[in-house]
């Protein structure tokens, strides 16, 4: 959800963990496909993040 080229984990740790869940034969182009998915679904993803992400009401109750 970050702006293109912006990284919230500058050391790359998040990307390394995320890519570890992707089969080796699917890794080529994975980041570009993921970026395209986010752009296509940005409004809905932002809505879900707002509703269920950090700082939302359920999260404040430990859920």
N, CA, C and O atoms as a Tripos MOL2 file, in Angstrom:
@<TRIPOS>MOLECULE
protein
  252   251    63     0     0
PROTEIN
NO_CHARGES

@<TRIPOS>ATOM
      1 N           0.8160   -1.1910    0.0000 N.3       1 UNK1
      2 CA          0.0000    0.0000    0.0000 C.3       1 UNK1
      3 C           0.8620    1.2590    0.0000 C.2       1 UNK1
      4 O           0.3520    2.3630   -0.1910 O.2       1 UNK1
      5 N           2.1440    1.0970    0.2100 N.am      2 UNK2
      6 CA          3.0410    2.2470    0.1990 C.3       2 UNK2
      7 C           3.2060    2.7530   -1.2300 C.2       2 UNK2
      8 O           2.9460    2.0360   -2.1960 O.2       2 UNK2
      9 N           3.6340    3.9690   -1.3350 N.am      3 UNK3
     10 CA          3.8990    4.5410   -2.6540 C.3       3 UNK3
     11 C           4.9830    3.7330   -3.3500 C.2       3 UNK3
     12 O           5.8790    3.2040   -2.6910 O.2       3 UNK3
     13 N           4.9150    3.6300   -4.6760 N.am      4 UNK4
     14 CA          5.9500    2.8800   -5.3980 C.3       4 UNK4
     15 C           7.3460    3.3720   -5.0260 C.2       4 UNK4
     16 O           7.6090    4.5740   -4.9830 O.2       4 UNK4
     17 N           8.2180    2.4310   -4.7620 N.am      5 UNK5
     18 CA          9.5880    2.7680   -4.4020 C.3       5 UNK5
     19 C           9.7920    3.0430   -2.9210 C.2       5 UNK5
     20 O          10.9330    3.1360   -2.4690 O.2       5 UNK5
     21 N           8.7240    3.1740   -2.1580 N.am      6 UNK6
     22 CA          8.8310    3.4340   -0.7180 C.3       6 UNK6
     23 C           8.7770    2.1090    0.0190 C.2       6 UNK6
     24 O           7.9440    1.2550   -0.2830 O.2       6 UNK6
     25 N           9.6710    1.9400    0.9900 N.am      7 UNK7
     26 CA          9.6880    0.6930    1.7430 C.3       7 UNK7
     27 C           9.5220    1.0040    3.2200 C.2       7 UNK7
     28 O          10.2210    1.8560    3.7680 O.2       7 UNK7
     29 N           8.5980    0.3100    3.8560 N.am      8 UNK8
     30 CA          8.3970    0.5010    5.2890 C.3       8 UNK8
     31 C           9.3880   -0.3060    6.1160 C.2       8 UNK8
     32 O           9.5990   -0.0250    7.2960 O.2       8 UNK8
     33 N           9.9930   -1.3090    5.4930 N.am      9 UNK9
     34 CA         11.0220   -2.1060    6.1390 C.3       9 UNK9
     35 C          12.2850   -1.9380    5.3130 C.2       9 UNK9
     36 O          12.5550   -2.7470    4.4250 O.2       9 UNK9
     37 N          13.0670   -0.8940    5.5920 N.am     10 UNK10
     38 CA         14.2320   -0.5790    4.7560 C.3      10 UNK10
     39 C          15.2310   -1.7220    4.6380 C.2      10 UNK10
     40 O          15.9580   -1.8020    3.6480 O.2      10 UNK10
     41 N          15.2810   -2.6140    5.6390 N.am     11 UNK11
     42 CA         16.2600   -3.6960    5.5640 C.3      11 UNK11
     43 C          15.8020   -4.8340    4.6520 C.2      11 UNK11
     44 O          16.5610   -5.7730    4.4110 O.2      11 UNK11
     45 N          14.5720   -4.7600    4.1440 N.am     12 UNK12
     46 CA         14.0710   -5.7770    3.2340 C.3      12 UNK12
     47 C          13.5360   -7.0180    3.9170 C.2      12 UNK12
     48 O          13.1520   -7.9700    3.2370 O.2      12 UNK12
     49 N          13.4980   -7.0400    5.2490 N.am     13 UNK13
     50 CA         13.0760   -8.2320    5.9900 C.3      13 UNK13
     51 C          11.6660   -8.6760    5.6130 C.2      13 UNK13
     52 O          11.4250   -9.8710    5.4430 O.2      13 UNK13
     53 N          10.7480   -7.7520    5.4820 N.am     14 UNK14
     54 CA          9.3730   -8.1310    5.1490 C.3      14 UNK14
     55 C           9.3080   -8.7970    3.7790 C.2      14 UNK14
     56 O           8.6540   -9.8270    3.6170 O.2      14 UNK14
     57 N           9.9750   -8.2200    2.8090 N.am     15 UNK15
     58 CA          9.9650   -8.7700    1.4620 C.3      15 UNK15
     59 C          10.5770  -10.1650    1.4560 C.2      15 UNK15
     60 O          10.0730  -11.0530    0.7690 O.2      15 UNK15
     61 N          11.6390  -10.3690    2.1980 N.am     16 UNK16
     62 CA         12.2630  -11.6900    2.2730 C.3      16 UNK16
     63 C          11.2850  -12.7130    2.8310 C.2      16 UNK16
     64 O          11.1940  -13.8250    2.3100 O.2      16 UNK16
     65 N          10.5590  -12.3580    3.8730 N.am     17 UNK17
     66 CA          9.5870  -13.2670    4.4740 C.3      17 UNK17
     67 C           8.4380  -13.5280    3.5130 C.2      17 UNK17
     68 O           8.0190  -14.6730    3.3450 O.2      17 UNK17
     69 N           7.9260  -12.4780    2.8820 N.am     18 UNK18
     70 CA          6.8200  -12.6350    1.9340 C.3      18 UNK18
     71 C           7.2260  -13.5320    0.7700 C.2      18 UNK18
     72 O           6.4610  -14.4080    0.3680 O.2      18 UNK18
     73 N           8.4010  -13.3250    0.2360 N.am     19 UNK19
     74 CA          8.8550  -14.1280   -0.9030 C.3      19 UNK19
     75 C           9.1300  -15.5750   -0.5100 C.2      19 UNK19
     76 O           9.0890  -16.4620   -1.3630 O.2      19 UNK19
     77 N           9.4080  -15.8270    0.7620 N.am     20 UNK20
     78 CA          9.6480  -17.2100    1.1870 C.3      20 UNK20
     79 C           8.3810  -18.0530    1.0720 C.2      20 UNK20
     80 O           8.4560  -19.2810    1.0530 O.2      20 UNK20
     81 N           7.2250  -17.4090    0.9940 N.am     21 UNK21
     82 CA          5.9540  -18.1190    0.8490 C.3      21 UNK21
     83 C           5.5970  -18.3680   -0.6140 C.2      21 UNK21
     84 O           4.5950  -19.0220   -0.9020 O.2      21 UNK21
     85 N           6.4000  -17.8580   -1.5290 N.am     22 UNK22
     86 CA          6.1330  -17.9810   -2.9680 C.3      22 UNK22
     87 C           7.0640  -19.0560   -3.5350 C.2      22 UNK22
     88 O           8.2670  -19.0530   -3.2730 O.2      22 UNK22
     89 N           6.4890  -19.9720   -4.3130 N.am     23 UNK23
     90 CA          7.3150  -21.0230   -4.9130 C.3      23 UNK23
     91 C           8.3820  -20.3980   -5.8060 C.2      23 UNK23
     92 O           8.1570  -19.3710   -6.4460 O.2      23 UNK23
     93 N           9.5310  -21.0300   -5.8350 N.am     24 UNK24
     94 CA         10.6700  -20.5290   -6.6010 C.3      24 UNK24
     95 C          10.2940  -20.2360   -8.0430 C.2      24 UNK24
     96 O          10.6820  -19.2000   -8.5830 O.2      24 UNK24
     97 N           9.5410  -21.1350   -8.6780 N.am     25 UNK25
     98 CA          9.1930  -20.9540  -10.0880 C.3      25 UNK25
     99 C           8.1970  -19.8160  -10.3040 C.2      25 UNK25
    100 O           7.9850  -19.4000  -11.4430 O.2      25 UNK25
    101 N           7.5850  -19.3070   -9.2400 N.am     26 UNK26
    102 CA          6.6310  -18.2020   -9.3610 C.3      26 UNK26
    103 C           7.2300  -16.8500   -8.9630 C.2      26 UNK26
    104 O           6.5660  -15.8210   -9.0920 O.2      26 UNK26
    105 N           8.4620  -16.8420   -8.4880 N.am     27 UNK27
    106 CA          9.0530  -15.6040   -7.9600 C.3      27 UNK27
    107 C           9.3610  -14.5650   -9.0270 C.2      27 UNK27
    108 O           9.2250  -13.3660   -8.7830 O.2      27 UNK27
    109 N           9.7720  -15.0100  -10.2050 N.am     28 UNK28
    110 CA         10.0960  -14.0360  -11.2460 C.3      28 UNK28
    111 C           8.8310  -13.2620  -11.6060 C.2      28 UNK28
    112 O           7.8260  -13.8470  -12.0100 O.2      28 UNK28
    113 N           8.8920  -11.9630  -11.4570 N.am     29 UNK29
    114 CA          7.7570  -11.1020  -11.7740 C.3      29 UNK29
    115 C           6.7280  -11.0000  -10.6590 C.2      29 UNK29
    116 O           5.7250  -10.3040  -10.8100 O.2      29 UNK29
    117 N           6.9600  -11.6870   -9.5340 N.am     30 UNK30
    118 CA          5.9780  -11.6920   -8.4520 C.3      30 UNK30
    119 C           5.7340  -10.2760   -7.9050 C.2      30 UNK30
    120 O           4.5860   -9.8780   -7.7030 O.2      30 UNK30
    121 N           6.7860   -9.5400   -7.6740 N.am     31 UNK31
    122 CA          6.6430   -8.1910   -7.1090 C.3      31 UNK31
    123 C           5.8310   -7.3070   -8.0510 C.2      31 UNK31
    124 O           4.9750   -6.5440   -7.6050 O.2      31 UNK31
    125 N           6.0950   -7.4070   -9.3430 N.am     32 UNK32
    126 CA          5.3420   -6.6090  -10.3190 C.3      32 UNK32
    127 C           3.8680   -7.0170  -10.3440 C.2      32 UNK32
    128 O           2.9910   -6.1610  -10.4590 O.2      32 UNK32
    129 N           3.5890   -8.3250  -10.2370 N.am     33 UNK33
    130 CA          2.1940   -8.7840  -10.2080 C.3      33 UNK33
    131 C           1.5090   -8.2970   -8.9380 C.2      33 UNK33
    132 O           0.3390   -7.9160   -8.9620 O.2      33 UNK33
    133 N           2.2340   -8.3130   -7.8410 N.am     34 UNK34
    134 CA          1.6830   -7.8380   -6.5740 C.3      34 UNK34
    135 C           1.3870   -6.3370   -6.6450 C.2      34 UNK34
    136 O           0.3410   -5.8870   -6.1770 O.2      34 UNK34
    137 N           2.2930   -5.5770   -7.2200 N.am     35 UNK35
    138 CA          2.0670   -4.1380   -7.3860 C.3      35 UNK35
    139 C           0.8400   -3.8790   -8.2570 C.2      35 UNK35
    140 O           0.0440   -2.9900   -7.9550 O.2      35 UNK35
    141 N           0.6820   -4.6440   -9.3300 N.am     36 UNK36
    142 CA         -0.4790   -4.4820  -10.2100 C.3      36 UNK36
    143 C          -1.7710   -4.8110   -9.4690 C.2      36 UNK36
    144 O          -2.7800   -4.1270   -9.6400 O.2      36 UNK36
    145 N          -1.7410   -5.8590   -8.6450 N.am     37 UNK37
    146 CA         -2.9140   -6.2350   -7.8560 C.3      37 UNK37
    147 C          -3.3000   -5.1040   -6.9090 C.2      37 UNK37
    148 O          -4.4740   -4.7510   -6.8010 O.2      37 UNK37
    149 N          -2.3120   -4.5410   -6.2250 N.am     38 UNK38
    150 CA         -2.5800   -3.4510   -5.2830 C.3      38 UNK38
    151 C          -3.1700   -2.2530   -6.0120 C.2      38 UNK38
    152 O          -4.1300   -1.6500   -5.5310 O.2      38 UNK38
    153 N          -2.6150   -1.9020   -7.1540 N.am     39 UNK39
    154 CA         -3.1560   -0.7670   -7.9040 C.3      39 UNK39
    155 C          -4.5930   -1.0250   -8.3360 C.2      39 UNK39
    156 O          -5.4350   -0.1290   -8.2670 O.2      39 UNK39
    157 N          -4.8740   -2.2380   -8.7780 N.am     40 UNK40
    158 CA         -6.2210   -2.5800   -9.2300 C.3      40 UNK40
    159 C          -7.2320   -2.5590   -8.0890 C.2      40 UNK40
    160 O          -8.3950   -2.2110   -8.2970 O.2      40 UNK40
    161 N          -6.7970   -2.9280   -6.8880 N.am     41 UNK41
    162 CA         -7.7070   -3.0720   -5.7490 C.3      41 UNK41
    163 C          -7.4170   -2.0810   -4.6220 C.2      41 UNK41
    164 O          -7.8350   -2.2920   -3.4830 O.2      41 UNK41
    165 N          -6.7020   -1.0030   -4.9400 N.am     42 UNK42
    166 CA         -6.2440   -0.0680   -3.9060 C.3      42 UNK42
    167 C          -7.3700    0.4400   -3.0060 C.2      42 UNK42
    168 O          -7.2190    0.4350   -1.7840 O.2      42 UNK42
    169 N          -8.4690    0.8690   -3.5660 N.am     43 UNK43
    170 CA         -9.5510    1.4470   -2.7520 C.3      43 UNK43
    171 C         -10.0670    0.4350   -1.7350 C.2      43 UNK43
    172 O         -10.2530    0.7700   -0.5640 O.2      43 UNK43
    173 N         -10.2990   -0.7990   -2.1760 N.am     44 UNK44
    174 CA        -10.8080   -1.8350   -1.2680 C.3      44 UNK44
    175 C          -9.7630   -2.2160   -0.2300 C.2      44 UNK44
    176 O         -10.1060   -2.4200    0.9340 O.2      44 UNK44
    177 N          -8.5110   -2.3170   -0.6180 N.am     45 UNK45
    178 CA         -7.4520   -2.6470    0.3290 C.3      45 UNK45
    179 C          -7.3100   -1.5510    1.3870 C.2      45 UNK45
    180 O          -7.1170   -1.8490    2.5660 O.2      45 UNK45
    181 N          -7.4060   -0.2910    0.9710 N.am     46 UNK46
    182 CA         -7.3280    0.8090    1.9360 C.3      46 UNK46
    183 C          -8.5110    0.7650    2.9000 C.2      46 UNK46
    184 O          -8.3570    1.0170    4.0950 O.2      46 UNK46
    185 N          -9.6850    0.4440    2.3740 N.am     47 UNK47
    186 CA        -10.8770    0.3230    3.2220 C.3      47 UNK47
    187 C         -10.6970   -0.7890    4.2560 C.2      47 UNK47
    188 O         -11.0170   -0.6040    5.4300 O.2      47 UNK47
    189 N         -10.1900   -1.9350    3.8250 N.am     48 UNK48
    190 CA         -9.9690   -3.0550    4.7380 C.3      48 UNK48
    191 C          -8.8900   -2.7330    5.7670 C.2      48 UNK48
    192 O          -9.0260   -3.0710    6.9430 O.2      48 UNK48
    193 N          -7.8340   -2.0900    5.3280 N.am     49 UNK49
    194 CA         -6.7680   -1.7120    6.2510 C.3      49 UNK49
    195 C          -7.2820   -0.7450    7.3030 C.2      49 UNK49
    196 O          -6.9460   -0.8560    8.4820 O.2      49 UNK49
    197 N          -8.0970    0.2000    6.8670 N.am     50 UNK50
    198 CA         -8.6760    1.1650    7.8090 C.3      50 UNK50
    199 C          -9.5970    0.4610    8.8120 C.2      50 UNK50
    200 O          -9.5780    0.7720   10.0030 O.2      50 UNK50
    201 N         -10.4000   -0.4830    8.3240 N.am     51 UNK51
    202 CA        -11.3600   -1.1710    9.1820 C.3      51 UNK51
    203 C         -10.7100   -2.1980   10.1070 C.2      51 UNK51
    204 O         -11.1340   -2.3600   11.2520 O.2      51 UNK51
    205 N          -9.6760   -2.8950    9.6130 N.am     52 UNK52
    206 CA         -9.1260   -4.0140   10.3680 C.3      52 UNK52
    207 C          -7.6410   -3.8960   10.6860 C.2      52 UNK52
    208 O          -7.0910   -4.7710   11.3550 O.2      52 UNK52
    209 N          -6.9820   -2.8460   10.2270 N.am     53 UNK53
    210 CA         -5.5470   -2.6980   10.4310 C.3      53 UNK53
    211 C          -5.2120   -2.1140   11.7990 C.2      53 UNK53
    212 O          -6.0880   -1.9550   12.6500 O.2      53 UNK53
    213 N          -3.9360   -1.7980   12.0010 N.am     54 UNK54
    214 CA         -3.4830   -1.2420   13.2710 C.3      54 UNK54
    215 C          -4.2730    0.0000   13.6550 C.2      54 UNK54
    216 O          -4.5270    0.8680   12.8200 O.2      54 UNK54
    217 N          -4.6570    0.0780   14.9170 N.am     55 UNK55
    218 CA         -5.3570    1.2440   15.4340 C.3      55 UNK55
    219 C          -6.8530    1.2170   15.2450 C.2      55 UNK55
    220 O          -7.5340    2.1540   15.6620 O.2      55 UNK55
    221 N          -7.3980    0.1720   14.6280 N.am     56 UNK56
    222 CA         -8.8480    0.1130   14.4480 C.3      56 UNK56
    223 C          -9.5240   -0.3060   15.7360 C.2      56 UNK56
    224 O          -8.8570   -0.7120   16.6870 O.2      56 UNK56
    225 N         -10.8200   -0.2130   15.7740 N.am     57 UNK57
    226 CA        -11.5470   -0.5180   16.9940 C.3      57 UNK57
    227 C         -11.3570   -1.9600   17.4710 C.2      57 UNK57
    228 O         -11.0410   -2.1620   18.6440 O.2      57 UNK57
    229 N         -11.5420   -2.9990   16.5900 N.am     58 UNK58
    230 CA        -11.2920   -4.3570   17.0910 C.3      58 UNK58
    231 C          -9.8710   -4.5460   17.6090 C.2      58 UNK58
    232 O          -9.6700   -5.2290   18.6130 O.2      58 UNK58
    233 N          -8.8850   -3.9550   16.9440 N.am     59 UNK59
    234 CA         -7.4990   -4.1040   17.3890 C.3      59 UNK59
    235 C          -7.2980   -3.4810   18.7610 C.2      59 UNK59
    236 O          -6.5150   -3.9890   19.5620 O.2      59 UNK59
    237 N          -7.9860   -2.4040   19.0360 N.am     60 UNK60
    238 CA         -7.8330   -1.7520   20.3360 C.3      60 UNK60
    239 C          -8.3710   -2.6110   21.4640 C.2      60 UNK60
    240 O          -8.0520   -2.3730   22.6290 O.2      60 UNK60
    241 N          -9.1940   -3.6200   21.1330 N.am     61 UNK61
    242 CA         -9.7310   -4.5410   22.1350 C.3      61 UNK61
    243 C          -8.9890   -5.8770   22.1230 C.2      61 UNK61
    244 O          -9.4400   -6.8440   22.7370 O.2      61 UNK61
    245 N          -7.8680   -5.9320   21.4350 N.am     62 UNK62
    246 CA         -7.0570   -7.1360   21.4040 C.3      62 UNK62
    247 C          -7.5480   -8.1890   20.4290 C.2      62 UNK62
    248 O          -7.1480   -9.3500   20.5160 O.2      62 UNK62
    249 N          -8.4210   -7.7920   19.4910 N.am     63 UNK63
    250 CA         -8.9270   -8.7660   18.5030 C.3      63 UNK63
    251 C          -8.4790   -8.3450   17.1190 C.2      63 UNK63
    252 O          -8.7920   -9.0190   16.1370 O.2      63 UNK63
@<TRIPOS>BOND
     1     1     2 1
     2     2     3 1
     3     3     4 2
     4     3     5 am
     5     5     6 1
     6     6     7 1
     7     7     8 2
     8     7     9 am
     9     9    10 1
    10    10    11 1
    11    11    12 2
    12    11    13 am
    13    13    14 1
    14    14    15 1
    15    15    16 2
    16    15    17 am
    17    17    18 1
    18    18    19 1
    19    19    20 2
    20    19    21 am
    21    21    22 1
    22    22    23 1
    23    23    24 2
    24    23    25 am
    25    25    26 1
    26    26    27 1
    27    27    28 2
    28    27    29 am
    29    29    30 1
    30    30    31 1
    31    31    32 2
    32    31    33 am
    33    33    34 1
    34    34    35 1
    35    35    36 2
    36    35    37 am
    37    37    38 1
    38    38    39 1
    39    39    40 2
    40    39    41 am
    41    41    42 1
    42    42    43 1
    43    43    44 2
    44    43    45 am
    45    45    46 1
    46    46    47 1
    47    47    48 2
    48    47    49 am
    49    49    50 1
    50    50    51 1
    51    51    52 2
    52    51    53 am
    53    53    54 1
    54    54    55 1
    55    55    56 2
    56    55    57 am
    57    57    58 1
    58    58    59 1
    59    59    60 2
    60    59    61 am
    61    61    62 1
    62    62    63 1
    63    63    64 2
    64    63    65 am
    65    65    66 1
    66    66    67 1
    67    67    68 2
    68    67    69 am
    69    69    70 1
    70    70    71 1
    71    71    72 2
    72    71    73 am
    73    73    74 1
    74    74    75 1
    75    75    76 2
    76    75    77 am
    77    77    78 1
    78    78    79 1
    79    79    80 2
    80    79    81 am
    81    81    82 1
    82    82    83 1
    83    83    84 2
    84    83    85 am
    85    85    86 1
    86    86    87 1
    87    87    88 2
    88    87    89 am
    89    89    90 1
    90    90    91 1
    91    91    92 2
    92    91    93 am
    93    93    94 1
    94    94    95 1
    95    95    96 2
    96    95    97 am
    97    97    98 1
    98    98    99 1
    99    99   100 2
   100    99   101 am
   101   101   102 1
   102   102   103 1
   103   103   104 2
   104   103   105 am
   105   105   106 1
   106   106   107 1
   107   107   108 2
   108   107   109 am
   109   109   110 1
   110   110   111 1
   111   111   112 2
   112   111   113 am
   113   113   114 1
   114   114   115 1
   115   115   116 2
   116   115   117 am
   117   117   118 1
   118   118   119 1
   119   119   120 2
   120   119   121 am
   121   121   122 1
   122   122   123 1
   123   123   124 2
   124   123   125 am
   125   125   126 1
   126   126   127 1
   127   127   128 2
   128   127   129 am
   129   129   130 1
   130   130   131 1
   131   131   132 2
   132   131   133 am
   133   133   134 1
   134   134   135 1
   135   135   136 2
   136   135   137 am
   137   137   138 1
   138   138   139 1
   139   139   140 2
   140   139   141 am
   141   141   142 1
   142   142   143 1
   143   143   144 2
   144   143   145 am
   145   145   146 1
   146   146   147 1
   147   147   148 2
   148   147   149 am
   149   149   150 1
   150   150   151 1
   151   151   152 2
   152   151   153 am
   153   153   154 1
   154   154   155 1
   155   155   156 2
   156   155   157 am
   157   157   158 1
   158   158   159 1
   159   159   160 2
   160   159   161 am
   161   161   162 1
   162   162   163 1
   163   163   164 2
   164   163   165 am
   165   165   166 1
   166   166   167 1
   167   167   168 2
   168   167   169 am
   169   169   170 1
   170   170   171 1
   171   171   172 2
   172   171   173 am
   173   173   174 1
   174   174   175 1
   175   175   176 2
   176   175   177 am
   177   177   178 1
   178   178   179 1
   179   179   180 2
   180   179   181 am
   181   181   182 1
   182   182   183 1
   183   183   184 2
   184   183   185 am
   185   185   186 1
   186   186   187 1
   187   187   188 2
   188   187   189 am
   189   189   190 1
   190   190   191 1
   191   191   192 2
   192   191   193 am
   193   193   194 1
   194   194   195 1
   195   195   196 2
   196   195   197 am
   197   197   198 1
   198   198   199 1
   199   199   200 2
   200   199   201 am
   201   201   202 1
   202   202   203 1
   203   203   204 2
   204   203   205 am
   205   205   206 1
   206   206   207 1
   207   207   208 2
   208   207   209 am
   209   209   210 1
   210   210   211 1
   211   211   212 2
   212   211   213 am
   213   213   214 1
   214   214   215 1
   215   215   216 2
   216   215   217 am
   217   217   218 1
   218   218   219 1
   219   219   220 2
   220   219   221 am
   221   221   222 1
   222   222   223 1
   223   223   224 2
   224   223   225 am
   225   225   226 1
   226   226   227 1
   227   227   228 2
   228   227   229 am
   229   229   230 1
   230   230   231 1
   231   231   232 2
   232   231   233 am
   233   233   234 1
   234   234   235 1
   235   235   236 2
   236   235   237 am
   237   237   238 1
   238   238   239 1
   239   239   240 2
   240   239   241 am
   241   241   242 1
   242   242   243 1
   243   243   244 2
   244   243   245 am
   245   245   246 1
   246   246   247 1
   247   247   248 2
   248   247   249 am
   249   249   250 1
   250   250   251 1
   251   251   252 2
@<TRIPOS>SUBSTRUCTURE
     1 UNK1         2 RESIDUE 1 A UNK
     2 UNK2         6 RESIDUE 1 A UNK
     3 UNK3        10 RESIDUE 1 A UNK
     4 UNK4        14 RESIDUE 1 A UNK
     5 UNK5        18 RESIDUE 1 A UNK
     6 UNK6        22 RESIDUE 1 A UNK
     7 UNK7        26 RESIDUE 1 A UNK
     8 UNK8        30 RESIDUE 1 A UNK
     9 UNK9        34 RESIDUE 1 A UNK
    10 UNK10       38 RESIDUE 1 A UNK
    11 UNK11       42 RESIDUE 1 A UNK
    12 UNK12       46 RESIDUE 1 A UNK
    13 UNK13       50 RESIDUE 1 A UNK
    14 UNK14       54 RESIDUE 1 A UNK
    15 UNK15       58 RESIDUE 1 A UNK
    16 UNK16       62 RESIDUE 1 A UNK
    17 UNK17       66 RESIDUE 1 A UNK
    18 UNK18       70 RESIDUE 1 A UNK
    19 UNK19       74 RESIDUE 1 A UNK
    20 UNK20       78 RESIDUE 1 A UNK
    21 UNK21       82 RESIDUE 1 A UNK
    22 UNK22       86 RESIDUE 1 A UNK
    23 UNK23       90 RESIDUE 1 A UNK
    24 UNK24       94 RESIDUE 1 A UNK
    25 UNK25       98 RESIDUE 1 A UNK
    26 UNK26      102 RESIDUE 1 A UNK
    27 UNK27      106 RESIDUE 1 A UNK
    28 UNK28      110 RESIDUE 1 A UNK
    29 UNK29      114 RESIDUE 1 A UNK
    30 UNK30      118 RESIDUE 1 A UNK
    31 UNK31      122 RESIDUE 1 A UNK
    32 UNK32      126 RESIDUE 1 A UNK
    33 UNK33      130 RESIDUE 1 A UNK
    34 UNK34      134 RESIDUE 1 A UNK
    35 UNK35      138 RESIDUE 1 A UNK
    36 UNK36      142 RESIDUE 1 A UNK
    37 UNK37      146 RESIDUE 1 A UNK
    38 UNK38      150 RESIDUE 1 A UNK
    39 UNK39      154 RESIDUE 1 A UNK
    40 UNK40      158 RESIDUE 1 A UNK
    41 UNK41      162 RESIDUE 1 A UNK
    42 UNK42      166 RESIDUE 1 A UNK
    43 UNK43      170 RESIDUE 1 A UNK
    44 UNK44      174 RESIDUE 1 A UNK
    45 UNK45      178 RESIDUE 1 A UNK
    46 UNK46      182 RESIDUE 1 A UNK
    47 UNK47      186 RESIDUE 1 A UNK
    48 UNK48      190 RESIDUE 1 A UNK
    49 UNK49      194 RESIDUE 1 A UNK
    50 UNK50      198 RESIDUE 1 A UNK
    51 UNK51      202 RESIDUE 1 A UNK
    52 UNK52      206 RESIDUE 1 A UNK
    53 UNK53      210 RESIDUE 1 A UNK
    54 UNK54      214 RESIDUE 1 A UNK
    55 UNK55      218 RESIDUE 1 A UNK
    56 UNK56      222 RESIDUE 1 A UNK
    57 UNK57      226 RESIDUE 1 A UNK
    58 UNK58      230 RESIDUE 1 A UNK
    59 UNK59      234 RESIDUE 1 A UNK
    60 UNK60      238 RESIDUE 1 A UNK
    61 UNK61      242 RESIDUE 1 A UNK
    62 UNK62      246 RESIDUE 1 A UNK
    63 UNK63      250 RESIDUE 1 A UNK
